[in-house]
Amino acid sequence: MKNKNSDHVKISASLMCVNWLKAEEEIQILNEENIDLLHIDVIDGRYAPDFTMGTSIINCFRDIFKRPFDYHLMVEEPSRIFETFDIRDGDSFAIHQECCRNLHRDLITLRQMGAKVGVALSPATPISTLDYIIEDLDHVLLMTVNPGFKGQALVPQAVSKIKDLKEYIDNRGLDVAIHVDGNVSIENIPTMVSNGGDTLISGSSGMFMKEMRLKESIKIFREAISRGINARS
C-alpha cells in the first residue's frame, strides 16, 4: 500500500531532553497532551559521542509514559543489547545501517521480539543504502544533524533528503513512515513536514526549551506542524 499524506503527524518526545530534575512531572504532561511516542536515544560513546541512559534507567519510565516507546540505538552492533529492553506493544526501534554487520538479521530479530523496525541514516549516508531492505521496514529515521549531542546545528542538505526519501518510498508503492530527528525547531518543522516527515522527534530546539513552559511549547510545536501539513502539495 502506498504511503499517503496524513493530517496527523506524530510527535515523539525525546527523553534525553527532559528536565531530569522534573522528569516524572514532564512525562505526565506528555501524557496529558497526548504525545504519541517517547523517543529513547541510546548512545554508546563509540558510534556517536556522548553517553545516554542504559536500560536500567529507561525501563523505570515504562509505567509512567502511557504510549509506545520509540527507540533510536546509536550503538555499535546493537543486537548485543536487544535483550535488555522491556519491549511492549507498539514499540519501535531504529538501528543504524552504519553500525550493523548484518542489518537484515538484526531487523528480523527485533521484529520477532515484537517491535516495529526502522533504519536510521546519518546525514551523509545515501538513501540508496536502503535498496535491498526498504520492504522490510516500518519507518526510516533521517538524521538532520550528526548523531551525538543534543542541540546541534541543522545539516541543511538533510532537509531536502526528506523529500528525496518521500519520493523514493512513493515510487515503490510502500507504506513506510519517515521519522525526522535533529534540530526539529519551530522554524524548521513546516519544511520538514511539507517535505514528507511523518513523525518528528521533539528535543531541546522545539519542545523542551528553558525559556518556555512545556505545555506552551507543545502548543506552538503543533501549530508549526499544521503549517507544514497545509503546505503539502
Residue pairs with C-beta under 8 A, 6 or more apart in sequence:
1 173
1 174
1 175
2 170
2 173
2 174
2 175
3 169
3 170
3 174
3 175
3 176
3 177
3 198
5 229
5 232
6 198
7 229
9 193
9 197
9 198
9 199
9 200
9 225
9 228
9 229
10 36
10 37
10 198
10 199
10 200
11 35
11 36
11 37
11 199
11 200
11 202
11 207
11 218
11 221
11 222
11 225
12 35
12 36
12 37
12 38
12 39
12 70
12 179
12 199
12 200
12 201
12 202
13 30
13 35
13 37
13 38
13 39
13 202
13 207
13 208
14 39
14 41
14 150
14 201
14 202
14 203
14 204
14 207
14 208
15 27
15 38
15 39
15 40
15 41
15 53
15 58
15 61
16 39
16 40
16 41
16 52
16 150
16 203
17 150
17 202
17 203
17 204
17 207
17 208
18 26
18 27
18 208
19 26
19 208
23 61
24 64
26 208
26 214
27 38
27 61
27 64
27 65
28 64
29 214
29 215
29 218
30 38
30 65
31 65
31 66
31 67
33 215
33 218
35 67
35 218
36 67
36 68
36 199
37 67
37 68
37 69
37 70
37 92
37 199
38 61
38 65
38 67
38 68
38 69
38 70
39 70
39 72
39 181
39 201
39 202
40 58
40 69
40 70
40 71
40 72
41 52
41 72
41 74
42 52
42 53
42 54
42 58
42 71
42 72
42 73
42 74
42 75
42 81
43 49
43 50
43 51
43 52
43 74
43 75
43 147
43 148
44 51
44 74
44 75
44 76
45 51
46 75
46 76
47 74
47 75
47 76
47 96
47 98
47 99
47 147
48 74
48 146
48 147
48 148
49 148
49 149
50 148
50 149
54 84
55 81
55 84
55 85
55 86
58 69
58 85
59 85
59 86
62 69
62 86
62 88
67 90
68 88
68 89
68 90
68 91
68 92
69 88
69 91
69 92
70 91
70 92
70 94
70 179
70 199
70 201
71 85
71 91
71 92
71 93
71 94
71 115
72 93
72 94
72 120
72 141
72 181
72 201
73 81
73 93
73 94
73 95
73 96
73 99
73 120
74 96
74 99
74 120
74 147
74 148
75 81
75 95
75 96
75 99
76 99
77 99
77 100
77 101
78 95
78 96
78 99
78 100
78 106
79 100
79 105
79 106
79 109
82 106
82 109
82 110
82 113
85 91
87 113
87 114
87 115
88 114
89 114
90 116
91 114
91 115
91 116
92 115
92 116
92 117
92 118
92 138
92 139
93 110
93 115
93 116
93 117
93 118
94 117
94 118
94 119
94 120
94 139
94 140
94 141
94 179
95 103
95 106
95 107
95 110
95 117
95 118
95 119
95 120
96 119
96 120
96 121
96 122
96 147
97 103
97 119
97 120
97 121
97 125
97 129
97 130
98 122
98 125
100 106
103 119
103 133
104 133
104 136
107 117
107 119
107 133
107 136
107 137
108 136
110 117
111 117
116 138
116 139
117 136
117 137
117 138
118 137
118 138
118 139
118 140
118 141
118 177
118 179
119 130
119 133
119 137
119 140
119 141
120 140
120 141
120 142
120 143
120 147
120 181
121 127
121 129
121 130
121 140
121 141
121 142
121 143
122 143
122 146
122 147
123 143
123 144
123 145
123 146
123 155
123 157
123 158
123 161
127 161
127 164
127 165
127 168
130 137
130 140
130 168
134 140
134 168
134 169
134 172
134 174
134 176
135 172
135 174
137 176
138 176
138 177
139 176
139 177
139 178
139 179
139 198
139 199
140 165
140 169
140 176
140 177
140 178
140 179
141 179
141 180
141 181
142 158
142 161
142 162
142 165
142 178
142 179
142 180
142 181
143 158
143 181
143 182
144 154
144 155
144 158
144 159
144 161
144 162
144 180
144 181
144 182
144 183
144 184
144 188
144 192
145 152
145 153
145 154
145 155
145 158
145 181
145 182
145 183
146 152
146 155
150 203
150 204
151 203
151 204
151 205
152 182
152 183
153 183
154 182
154 183
154 185
154 188
155 182
158 182
159 188
159 191
159 192
159 195
160 195
162 178
162 180
162 192
162 195
162 196
162 197
163 195
163 196
165 178
165 196
166 178
166 195
166 196
169 176
169 178
177 198
177 199
178 196
178 197
178 198
178 199
179 197
179 198
179 199
179 200
179 201
180 192
180 197
180 199
180 200
180 201
181 201
182 201
183 205
184 192
184 200
184 201
184 202
184 203
184 205
184 206
185 205
185 206
186 206
186 220
186 221
186 224
188 206
189 200
189 206
189 221
189 224
189 225
189 227
189 228
190 224
190 225
190 227
190 228
190 231
191 228
191 231
192 200
192 228
193 200
193 224
193 225
193 227
193 228
193 229
193 231
193 232
194 228
194 229
194 231
194 232
197 228
200 206
200 221
200 225
202 208
202 221
206 217
206 221
206 224
207 214
207 217
207 218
207 221
208 214
208 217
209 217
212 220
